Amino acid sequence: MSLSSGKPWVGVVADVKVIPPHPFHTVGDKYLRALVQAADVVPVLLPALSDLVDVRAWIKRLDGVFLPGGYSMVHPEHYDGEHIEGTLYDEARDQLSLDLIRSTLDAGKPLFGVCRGLQEMNVALGGSLHQHLHKVGPYQEHREDKTLTVAEQYADAHRINCVSGGQLERITGVQEYRVNSLHTQGIDRLAPGVTAEAIADDGLVEAFSVDGATAFAMAVQWHPEWRVMENQPNKNLFEAFGAACRQTQLL
Ligand SMILES: N[C@@H](CCC(=O)NCCCC(=O)O)C(=O)O
C-alpha cells in the first residue's frame, strides 16, 4: 500500500558525503527529477542507516526502490576483490543497498539500478567487478573525461547492443543505441540468476535483468536519468519502472 493514495512512493538510496565537519545523506538532483518527470513517482530518500533500521520495514511502505549512481566504489570485501589503495568507498551505502536489493526482490517489488546501482545489484546477487576496467584486456575506456564540461561528460559515448528478444529491447523499443559512460568499474562475473540485457561493443555487460523477478528488476551501467525527457529509450525505461511501481500499489 503506498504512503499516499496517489502516486507510487519509491525509495532512493542515499550516499554518505562529508560536508565538513559533518556527514550528510545525499541523492543527485537529476535522479530525483527523472523519477518525478519520466517515471511519475514520488521519490523518498533512504538514508544509509541500515545499522539502525530494519530495511524490510521500509520496503513494506514503498512501491519500488531505485539505486542511483555514485562516485564511490562498492567495497571489494563484498566480492572476491582486493582493496586498492586510494579507492573512495561508502560502506554505509554499501550495507543499505545490499540489504535493500535482497529485501526488495524477496518482496517482489520493482527495483531499478543505475551505474553504481548496477554494480551493487551484481555484487548483492553473487557477482563480481573489475575495479579498473581501463587496465583490463579488451575493454575500451569507460570513464568520463573530467576536463570536459558536464554536458560533454554525459553525452553519448558508445553503443550498447540489446540482447535480442530481451526485456531491455522490448522496453526501449530499440535493438541498439548510444549511451553515456562514466564509470571506472564494471561487471567481471555476472551474478547467477540474472540475464544480460545489453552488451557494449567491447564485450562489457552494460545491463541485466533479474531472472524470475515478479516485478521490474533491471540494472543499467549508463546514466539514463541524464536529460531523460530528450531520450526516448531511456524515458521508456523510467516509464516502465514507474508503471511497475503503480502495479505494485494495486497489490
Ligand atoms: N563509482 C562507480 C560508479 C560510477 C557512477 O555511478 N558514476 C556516477 C557519479 C555521478 C552521478 O551520479 O552522475 C564507478 O566509477 O564505476
PDBQT file of the ligand as one rigid body, heavy atoms in Angstrom, charges set to zero:
ROOT
HETATM    1  N1  LIG A 301      31.782   4.722  -8.832  1.00  0.00    +0.000 N 
HETATM    2  C1  LIG A 301      31.429   3.693  -9.793  1.00  0.00    +0.000 C 
HETATM    3  C2  LIG A 301      30.073   4.002 -10.401  1.00  0.00    +0.000 C 
HETATM    4  C3  LIG A 301      30.122   5.229 -11.277  1.00  0.00    +0.000 C 
HETATM    5  C4  LIG A 301      28.937   6.162 -11.087  1.00  0.00    +0.000 C 
HETATM    6  O1  LIG A 301      27.895   5.817 -10.575  1.00  0.00    +0.000 OA
HETATM    7  N2  LIG A 301      29.159   7.411 -11.526  1.00  0.00    +0.000 N 
HETATM    8  C5  LIG A 301      28.186   8.484 -11.418  1.00  0.00    +0.000 C 
HETATM    9  C6  LIG A 301      28.640   9.525 -10.436  1.00  0.00    +0.000 C 
HETATM   10  C7  LIG A 301      27.977  10.873 -10.626  1.00  0.00    +0.000 C 
HETATM   11  C8  LIG A 301      26.487  10.786 -10.953  1.00  0.00    +0.000 C 
HETATM   12  O2  LIG A 301      25.688  10.430 -10.055  1.00  0.00    +0.000 OA
HETATM   13  O3  LIG A 301      26.130  11.033 -12.126  1.00  0.00    +0.000 OA
HETATM   14  C9  LIG A 301      32.474   3.557 -10.898  1.00  0.00    +0.000 C 
HETATM   15  O4  LIG A 301      33.247   4.526 -11.062  1.00  0.00    +0.000 OA
HETATM   16  O5  LIG A 301      32.484   2.520 -11.578  1.00  0.00    +0.000 OA
ENDROOT
TORSDOF 0
